[in-house]
Amino acid sequence: MNILLTNDDGYFADGINLLYRLLSKKHHVVIVAPKVVMSAKSVSIIVDRDVEVKKIDDHTFVMDATPSDCVAFGLSSLDVDFDLVVSGCNHGLNISYDTMYSGTIGACLQALTYRKPAIAISCNNNFEIVENHLYEVLDYIENNRLLSSEYMLNVNFPMGKTVKEIKLTHIYYRKEVTYYISNGGDQYRATRDLKDSECDDIDSDVYAVNHDIISITKLRKTLD
């Protein structure tokens, strides 16, 4: 396949370079990724200003822009008919409400506007588990015919080093609070307090990542 690879941690991040190394063994992969960290940018885009795009080599482009911009540029401005968009591998899980804020997810939702299948991949900085089990995940997706231009696939690898199974899950709406702590003057520290990271909903993404299960969740951007 022709795969467009992006992320929200920047083109230099370990996760995207790991995915490039693994995916390019079997596919033609082109990276279009942000110049700097663009976490929590969701599906934001740059409007009405110039955007810097640097070609590093034949398979790597770096943009001073958001993950969604990277996908839009790759799908609209490169002379490649991409079959799939892959975003990640994110440094940190994208489960529960994280899916609303994540630039990793946002890149895939942007792909859906171009009617392209997309997969977001995240882990808890344990990249060894991704290296050991990525091909199993891709085989599972292919064998179960999960790729679609109607929804994206949000893949989260479990905590630790063990994988018991791969499972289709749904989002668990964990309790969390965002609040701001004054640092003095007009400076505040934005803080998130995550509650009940452990849950008893065995079909949820939160349960899966805490119980050695690779979670695959279908997410859709409503277009009508």
Buried (B, 14 or more C-beta within 10 A) or exposed (E): EEBBBBBBBBBBBEBBBBBBEBBBEEBEBBBBBBBEBBBBBBBBBBEEEEEEBEEEEEBBBBBBBBBBBBBBBBBEEBEEEBBBBBBBBBBBBBBBBBBEBBBBBBBBBBBBBBEBBBBBBBBBEEBEBBBEBBEEBBEBBEEEEBBBEEBBBBBBBBBEEEBEEBBBBEBBEBEBEEEEEEEEEEEEEEEEEEEEBEBEBEEBBBBBBBBBBBBBBBBEBEEE
